[in-house]
Each structure stands twice: as C-alpha cells, then as structure tokens.
Amino acid sequence: MSDPSTALTLDDFDYELPPELIAQAPLADRSGSRLLEVKGDSLVDRNFRDLPGLLRDGDLLVFNDSRVLHARLFGVKATGGQVEVMIERPVGEHEAIAMVRASKTPKAGSTIRLADAFDVEVLGRVGEFFHLRFPSDVPAIDYIERYGRLPLPPYIERSAQETDEARYQTVYARELGSVAAPTAGLHFDDALFAELQARGVSRAFVTLHVGAGTFQPVRAHRLSEHVMHREWYSVPQATVDAIARTRAAGGRVICVGTTSMRTLESAAQSGSLVAGSAETGIFITPGYRFRVADALVTNFHLPRSTLLMLVSALAGMEPIRRAYAHAVAQRYRFFSYGDAMFLERATEQTS
C-alpha cells in the first residue's frame, strides 16, 4: 500500500490567521482559557474547566514534565560584534548545540563572551546550529540557568517578564532541559488536578526536552522530503505500567501536548511501548498509525508546521481544517499562551 503522506505538500496545511489572534500574554487564570472539542464532524465550544467532563473514570492523562531552560543569552565576539545565542540542547556536561545570531558567522576556534561573565568556544557547525564548549568548572546547564533569559517563542512580540517565569512553566515541570514549554500543560492547575482525580482520571509522566528546532520552518515543499529535528526523551517504566493498566481496564490514553504524544509514539516504534531514553526525530503525518495515543489535549499550531500535520494525522485533515476555520471565526486565541483543543483519534485509525 502506498504511503498517503508522499503526495502531501505544505500547501495542504496552510490557513489564514489574523495576527491579532496570536496570544501575547497568558490569561489571569491558567484554566480560564477556551477549549474546542473536536470529535469527527462535531465541534463544541467549551471552557478548559470543562475538560474533566470529557474524560471517563479509568482514563489516563500523560504529561511532559520537562522544564524550560533560561536558554537565551547575549554576548559579544572577540572582534566586538554583538551575538545572540539560543541554546538548542545541552550535549554532555560542558557543551551545547545552539543557534547563534551575529552579523558575521563565528568561526570554529573563536570565542564568544556571554553575559559579560564567561567565555564559550565555538567548536564548529552542526547543520544550521553551532557546537559550543562552556567552561569546565560547573555544568553548562548551570551557566545557562544563571545567566540566560527565558526564551519566549518568536511570535510573542515582547521580552520575557517576571510573570512569564511562572506562567511559561507548567505547574508540574521538574526535568530541566527544554527551550520551549510543552504548552498544552500550561492550562492545568491544582484545582483542575483535584477534580480530575475525583473523577477517577489518573496521571503519568514522560520527558521530552523541546529543542529550538521546533520553531524552524518546514523548508521542503513535499512532506516526504522533510527531515525532522531530533529531541531527547525518556519514558519511565512506571508510565509504561500505567498505560498497560489503563488499556487492560478499558480506559483511554490521552496525551497532554504533542510532545507527550511524540514521546509515546517514539517509544512504541518496535510495536509495543518500552521504557527508556533515546533521541527521536519522529515525523507524524496523515496516514500514520497510532500505537498508543487515543486522544490529545493541545493548543493551536502554526500554519505549515509539523505539529499541524501531527494533529491532522490524529483527527483527520478535514476535521482539523474545519476546526481551525471555526477557531478563527470564533476568535480563539492561538499558540503558546492561547486556547486549547480536545481531539479524539479518528475512528478509521482504531487498531
């Protein structure tokens, strides 16, 4: 059977978004956002606090517990030129892969003075990124956390403020390593967790450290020619066991965020879900057969993005097109600080 994704292009995942619908700041209340329920041809406008009512006793929510690094650093080259560094991911204890913006590309062997506090050495290029070596007295992640700034996404047209320090992290974030928040989880607070628990909905956690590549545009017109960026993930045995219990009892596995979904599907590529840590470059497009996820809580995604392709694979291309057109017409708030969707897996994908 031919792969249906081979004929798909970027144009299949485009839509018109008025710029004023891009949320520039969080709402006062984490769970105060709107929630669009998408189930086949049905679209229902809800509030995020309605989510427990869409779930059932025995369902399992899977969250990504990655915590956002202060990954944005500013400095100067030895020649005096201004530099902005965005950490993509730490590599080992004293090195990192990063995007470097400068008037002239820094050369291998040169140094960059960051935050007027320490020097990093440019070891070379890794594709469009740079390989940097930090001082060896403490781990690189300590330098990044101490001297860096919180990296808000490029479509938020302001610098990070003190309120973002809390609101651009999930309340359950604990594993430091992402350069962007797993934003579907930003809607959850302690009161919502208490209601979910009272309804018999369980929780489990995975870790996927979101890299700066998540904001890179898809440059290949045909999806079959796109190469995904790679990100580190970990699935604990406790989560594998929780999913097995949920399946045995007839419950659903509901991913909170595309990062949780990509993690579980990556860990199940052998055919069954296995615990462990690895890097993933999984690219989920329409035609993909889901092995773990039954449903998804997610925010709205950028036009022509790999995440829009992922949700189209789960819920169907036409339902997603209708849902996004409806969300624009109803003035939903988009992207990281925006509103959310609840998507069920299309019935024809059920194995």
C-alpha atoms as one frame of an Amber mdcrd trajectory, in Angstrom:
protein
   0.000   0.000   0.000   1.402   3.434  -0.908   2.147   5.984   1.799  -0.513
   8.755   1.567   1.907  11.303   3.015   4.147  11.158  -0.074   1.677  13.265
  -2.083   1.144  15.850   0.672   2.717  19.298   0.476   2.986  22.344   2.736
   0.020  23.876   0.964  -2.208  21.160   2.455  -1.502  22.572   5.928  -1.875
  26.285   5.387  -4.534  28.598   6.787  -5.103  32.324   7.199  -4.566  33.589
  10.746  -5.252  37.206  11.669  -2.170  38.379  13.620  -4.298  39.799  16.428
  -5.394  36.253  17.352  -1.846  35.302  18.394  -1.913  35.424  22.197   0.821
  37.735  23.504   0.313  37.064  27.209  -1.285  34.421  29.442  -4.743  34.822
  30.903  -5.001  35.654  34.604  -6.225  32.119  35.332  -4.364  29.097  33.936
  -7.533  27.096  33.359  -9.553  30.102  32.210  -8.928  29.527  28.515 -11.380
  28.175  25.960 -11.453  24.572  24.776 -12.635  23.439  21.353 -13.823  19.831
  21.404 -13.281  18.108  18.047 -14.882  14.704  17.605 -15.276  13.691  13.968
 -17.535  16.271  12.331 -18.641  17.683  15.676 -17.228  20.968  17.021 -18.232
  22.123  20.510 -17.098  25.385  22.109 -16.228  24.827  25.760 -14.124  26.211
  28.581 -10.945  24.435  29.653 -12.513  23.751  33.058 -14.973  21.501  31.173
 -12.178  19.037  30.384 -12.896  16.664  33.321 -16.409  16.203  31.967 -14.992
  14.960  28.651 -12.975  12.259  30.384 -14.051   8.998  31.972 -13.251   7.067
  35.116 -10.211   4.973  34.205  -8.754   7.350  31.600  -5.061   8.248  31.839
  -3.562  11.659  31.107   0.123  11.624  30.093   2.101  14.831  30.700   5.553
  16.032  29.645   7.362  17.156  32.810  10.209  18.966  31.030  11.168  22.354
  32.459  12.180  25.350  30.311  15.802  26.487  30.404  16.839  30.135  30.502
  18.178  29.396  27.050  18.549  32.897  25.574  21.941  34.534  26.114  23.531
  37.713  24.783  27.196  38.482  24.283  29.981  39.697  22.042  32.551  38.081
  19.787  36.263  38.720  20.319  36.006  41.209  17.428  33.346  43.153  19.336
  30.320  42.116  17.267  27.031  41.566  19.088  25.798  37.977  19.404  22.554
  36.315  20.474  22.732  32.660  21.469  19.709  30.396  21.746  20.565  27.045
  23.279  19.060  24.194  21.266  20.093  21.459  23.679  22.908  20.682  26.124
  25.322  17.976  24.951  27.072  16.174  27.760  28.104  18.161  30.807  30.056
  21.086  29.358  28.825  21.557  25.786  25.677  22.655  23.971  24.213  22.916
  20.498  22.853  26.402  19.845  21.570  28.864  17.289  23.920  31.845  17.038
  22.814  35.131  15.529  25.606  37.523  14.593  26.449  39.942  11.793  29.199
  37.543  10.698  29.200  33.780  11.279  31.577  32.867  14.133  34.370  30.525
  13.105  35.470  27.284  14.714  38.069  28.013  17.374  36.744  31.511  18.133
  35.296  32.543  21.489  32.145  34.380  22.481  31.845  36.340  25.725  28.348
  35.760  27.139  26.535  37.967  29.668  29.876  39.710  30.282  30.569  36.817
  32.642  32.117  33.808  30.843  33.514  32.629  27.520  32.337  29.794  25.283
  34.405  28.291  22.474  32.882  27.660  19.054  33.798  24.066  18.181  32.120
  24.049  14.772  28.806  23.689  12.963  26.100  21.061  13.359  23.864  21.729
  10.377  22.383  25.189  10.923  23.388  25.138  14.605  26.716  25.708  16.366
  28.559  23.422  18.781  29.723  25.393  21.842  32.024  24.431  24.718  31.333
  26.018  28.100  33.842  26.432  30.965  34.521  23.147  32.737  34.269  24.287
  36.369  30.492  23.679  36.583  27.966  22.032  34.225  26.950  24.102  31.203
  23.323  23.970  32.303  24.293  25.904  35.465  25.761  28.734  33.376  22.681
  28.763  31.163  20.286  28.945  34.107  22.268  31.633  35.943  22.987  33.997
  33.062  20.312  33.221  30.467  16.848  34.615  29.948  13.574  32.773  29.497
  13.101  32.189  25.748   9.578  33.155  24.717   8.560  31.957  21.237   9.360
  34.251  18.278   5.685  35.052  17.634   5.367  36.660  21.091   6.482  40.165
  20.294   7.885  41.220  23.658  10.654  40.278  26.038  10.052  37.842  28.868
   8.740  39.464  32.046   8.699  38.332  35.645   5.214  36.833  35.294   6.475
  34.601  32.470   8.912  32.931  34.871   5.943  31.100  36.399   3.375  31.136
  33.615   5.658  29.803  30.862   6.307  26.726  33.000   3.783  24.010  33.782
   2.938  23.574  37.464   4.455  20.073  37.316   7.676  20.964  35.423  10.708
  19.282  37.013  13.200  17.940  34.428  15.280  20.895  33.207  16.138  20.863
  29.514  13.570  22.434  27.136  13.908  25.688  25.235  10.134  25.941  24.768
   7.312  24.993  27.102   5.073  21.974  26.444   2.272  24.492  26.209  -0.823
  22.276  26.407   0.132  21.672  30.016   0.075  25.385  30.853  -3.732  25.184
  31.263  -3.589  22.769  34.217  -3.610  23.935  37.838  -4.009  22.248  41.210
  -7.789  22.763  41.331  -8.214  21.071  37.951  -5.974  18.190  39.013  -8.101
  17.691  42.130 -11.278  17.481  40.033  -9.673  15.045  37.605  -8.578  12.818
  40.474 -12.057  12.908  41.974 -13.440  11.666  38.642 -11.047   8.711  38.568
  -8.695  10.113  35.923  -5.071   9.099  36.520  -1.802  10.852  35.645   1.532
   9.661  34.268   4.629  11.488  33.058   7.201  11.348  30.304  10.018  13.762
  29.490  10.808  15.289  26.116  13.175  18.247  26.015  11.811  20.581  23.352
  14.584  21.895  21.092  14.839  25.177  19.217  14.212  23.200  16.038  10.521
  23.195  16.941  10.343  26.794  15.667  12.234  26.151  12.435  10.028  26.327
   9.328   9.466  23.318   7.125  11.521  24.193   4.050  10.755  21.174   1.875
   7.581  21.649  -0.148   6.834  17.927  -0.150   6.418  16.423   3.292   8.247
  13.284   2.184  11.433  15.369   1.781  11.371  16.998   5.237  13.895  15.878
   7.857  12.753  16.412  11.460  14.991  17.879  14.149  15.950  15.490  16.945
  14.970  15.747  20.606  15.821  13.715  23.709  13.048  11.847  25.525  12.573
   9.439  28.405   9.704   7.107  29.273   9.726   5.711  32.830   8.705   2.115
  33.485   6.009   3.460  35.813   4.373   5.170  32.821   4.560   2.032  30.675
   2.904   0.119  33.531   0.209   2.786  33.973  -0.647   2.637  30.270  -0.843
  -1.166  30.396  -3.235  -0.988  33.374  -5.346   1.628  31.603  -5.591  -0.498
  28.466  -6.475  -3.624  30.463  -9.281  -1.759  32.228 -10.700  -0.286  29.004
  -9.548   3.282  29.655  -8.117   5.746  27.159  -4.586   7.117  26.916  -4.852
  10.885  26.480  -1.698  12.824  25.697  -1.370  16.337  27.068   0.538  18.068
  24.306   2.152  16.957  21.087   5.449  16.383  22.922   3.862  13.711  25.118
   2.341  12.104  22.038   5.609  12.146  20.087   7.380  10.620  23.077   4.960
   7.723  23.472   4.765   7.015  19.765   8.575   7.106  19.515   8.909   4.646
  22.385   6.412   2.287  20.709   8.018   2.086  17.256   9.007  -1.528  17.858
   5.310  -2.368  18.110   4.978  -2.253  21.882   5.689   0.561  24.333   9.046
   0.220  26.066  10.648   2.259  28.841  13.954   4.013  28.273  15.667   7.118
  26.947  16.669   7.991  23.392  16.601  10.711  20.752  13.655  10.951  18.412
  13.106  12.542  15.045   9.644  11.075  14.571   7.580  12.901  11.944   3.876
  12.128  12.268   1.819  12.941   9.189  -1.599  11.840   7.869  -1.547   8.115
   7.240   0.422   7.386  10.413  -0.964   4.501  12.510  -1.026   5.468  16.162
   0.167   2.795  18.552  -0.510   4.420  21.941  -2.487   7.669  21.846  -6.287
   7.676  21.852  -6.821  11.420  22.289  -4.926  14.661  22.643  -5.154  17.937
  24.546  -3.263  20.549  22.540  -3.037  24.228  21.705  -3.481  25.618  18.197
  -0.438  25.326  15.927   1.265  27.453  13.307   0.297  27.213   9.638   2.500
  24.842   7.603   4.031  23.376  10.783   4.884  19.775  11.633   2.580  19.996
  14.660  -0.384  20.921  12.473   0.480  17.848  10.414   0.537  15.735  13.581
  -2.933  16.792  14.752  -4.227  16.241  11.206  -2.864  12.700  11.386  -4.714
  12.085  14.636  -8.105  13.682  13.990  -8.191  13.777  10.179  -7.263  16.530
   7.745 -10.790  17.735   7.026 -11.893  17.847  10.695  -8.771  19.881  11.527
  -9.372  22.278   8.627 -12.937  22.849   9.829 -11.809  23.202  13.431  -9.190
  25.829  12.613 -11.584  27.789  10.392 -14.122  27.687  13.242 -11.499  28.793
  15.783 -10.515  31.772  13.634 -14.156  32.739  13.083 -14.897  32.455  16.813
 -11.800  34.462  17.738  -9.974  31.799  19.696  -6.523  32.741  20.997  -3.682
  30.952  19.188  -0.321  29.371  20.008   1.626  29.072  23.285  -0.443  31.359
  25.530  -3.634  30.682  23.613  -6.661  28.409  23.887  -6.779  24.623  23.583
  -8.391  21.745  21.704  -9.501  18.268  22.744  -9.037  15.835  19.847 -10.082
  12.202  19.655  -8.365   9.793  17.299 -10.242   9.335  14.037 -12.252   6.107
  14.179 -10.752   4.708  10.992  -7.353   4.652  12.719  -8.505   2.492  15.590
  -6.500  -0.768  15.505
